[in-house]
Amino acid sequence: MSIDGGRLNAHKTRQADFRRRKDGRIKGDGIKRSKKDDKIDFDDIDPADLEKIKTEIRKKAKRNRTVEIIFLLVSAVIALIIFYWFTNRYD
């Protein structure tokens, strides 16, 4: 009887099954993994299009950063309110 309850054997079986399949999928898994190694050659892209893509990426990154900062501040305020509430309640 195995010590780990057969988990290692199940892991090895899944890995072997993954390697055996030609389409890059594990049995029962709907996600296809890319086998291609497509790289973008930035020298072939028009500089104007590249600049447009860069500005879109920067805009999305700035928005995500702003949302994260707001979430952090709201979380800190809620934590301080809870801390204040519990310290006054049990005094």
C-alpha positions as a Python dict, from the first residue, in 0.01 Angstrom:
ca = {
    (1, 'M'): (0, 0, 0),
    (2, 'S'): (140, 337, -92),
    (3, 'I'): (193, 600, 172),
    (4, 'D'): (61, 896, -26),
    (5, 'G'): (-268, 728, -120),
    (6, 'G'): (-179, 689, -486),
    (7, 'R'): (-157, 1059, -561),
    (8, 'L'): (192, 1030, -707),
    (9, 'N'): (81, 746, -933),
    (10, 'A'): (-219, 950, -1053),
    (11, 'H'): (12, 1243, -1127),
    (12, 'K'): (247, 1023, -1327),
    (13, 'T'): (-47, 877, -1519),
    (14, 'R'): (-177, 1225, -1609),
    (15, 'Q'): (168, 1332, -1726),
    (16, 'A'): (208, 1020, -1940),
    (17, 'D'): (-139, 1073, -2085),
    (18, 'F'): (-56, 1435, -2168),
    (19, 'R'): (264, 1334, -2343),
    (20, 'R'): (85, 1061, -2540),
    (21, 'R'): (-186, 1281, -2688),
    (22, 'K'): (-105, 1451, -3015),
    (23, 'D'): (-343, 1745, -2984),
    (24, 'G'): (-190, 1879, -2661),
    (25, 'R'): (-485, 1808, -2434),
    (26, 'I'): (-530, 1605, -2119),
    (27, 'K'): (-831, 1371, -2113),
    (28, 'G'): (-1138, 1569, -2011),
    (29, 'D'): (-958, 1901, -2045),
    (30, 'G'): (-1111, 2149, -2288),
    (31, 'I'): (-812, 2383, -2298),
    (32, 'K'): (-580, 2344, -2594),
    (33, 'R'): (-220, 2432, -2530),
    (34, 'S'): (-30, 2608, -2803),
    (35, 'K'): (247, 2405, -2959),
    (36, 'K'): (358, 2685, -3186),
    (37, 'D'): (634, 2921, -3091),
    (38, 'D'): (498, 3228, -3267),
    (39, 'K'): (701, 3535, -3191),
    (40, 'I'): (610, 3884, -3300),
    (41, 'D'): (879, 4047, -3507),
    (42, 'F'): (848, 4412, -3411),
    (43, 'D'): (1059, 4522, -3707),
    (44, 'D'): (778, 4416, -3943),
    (45, 'I'): (512, 4625, -3764),
    (46, 'D'): (447, 4979, -3882),
    (47, 'P'): (584, 5231, -3626),
    (48, 'A'): (251, 5417, -3613),
    (49, 'D'): (62, 5095, -3537),
    (50, 'L'): (325, 4999, -3280),
    (51, 'E'): (288, 5335, -3107),
    (52, 'K'): (-91, 5294, -3104),
    (53, 'I'): (-57, 4950, -2947),
    (54, 'K'): (185, 5084, -2687),
    (55, 'T'): (-49, 5368, -2591),
    (56, 'E'): (-340, 5124, -2554),
    (57, 'I'): (-129, 4900, -2331),
    (58, 'R'): (-15, 5196, -2121),
    (59, 'K'): (-375, 5319, -2086),
    (60, 'K'): (-493, 4976, -1968),
    (61, 'A'): (-200, 4947, -1728),
    (62, 'K'): (-273, 5291, -1583),
    (63, 'R'): (-640, 5201, -1534),
    (64, 'N'): (-550, 4871, -1368),
    (65, 'R'): (-302, 5050, -1141),
    (66, 'T'): (-566, 5308, -1044),
    (67, 'V'): (-823, 5038, -967),
    (68, 'E'): (-568, 4851, -757),
    (69, 'I'): (-475, 5164, -559),
    (70, 'I'): (-841, 5247, -493),
    (71, 'F'): (-906, 4888, -383),
    (72, 'L'): (-605, 4904, -149),
    (73, 'L'): (-720, 5232, 5),
    (74, 'V'): (-1077, 5109, 55),
    (75, 'S'): (-945, 4789, 214),
    (76, 'A'): (-721, 4989, 448),
    (77, 'V'): (-1012, 5214, 553),
    (78, 'I'): (-1234, 4913, 619),
    (79, 'A'): (-956, 4748, 823),
    (80, 'L'): (-911, 5065, 1030),
    (81, 'I'): (-1286, 5093, 1091),
    (82, 'I'): (-1303, 4730, 1206),
    (83, 'F'): (-997, 4777, 1428),
    (84, 'Y'): (-1146, 5093, 1583),
    (85, 'W'): (-1484, 4924, 1629),
    (86, 'F'): (-1338, 4621, 1808),
    (87, 'T'): (-1107, 4826, 2031),
    (88, 'N'): (-1393, 5048, 2147),
    (89, 'R'): (-1635, 4761, 2185),
    (90, 'Y'): (-1422, 4557, 2424),
    (91, 'D'): (-1284, 4841, 2639),
}
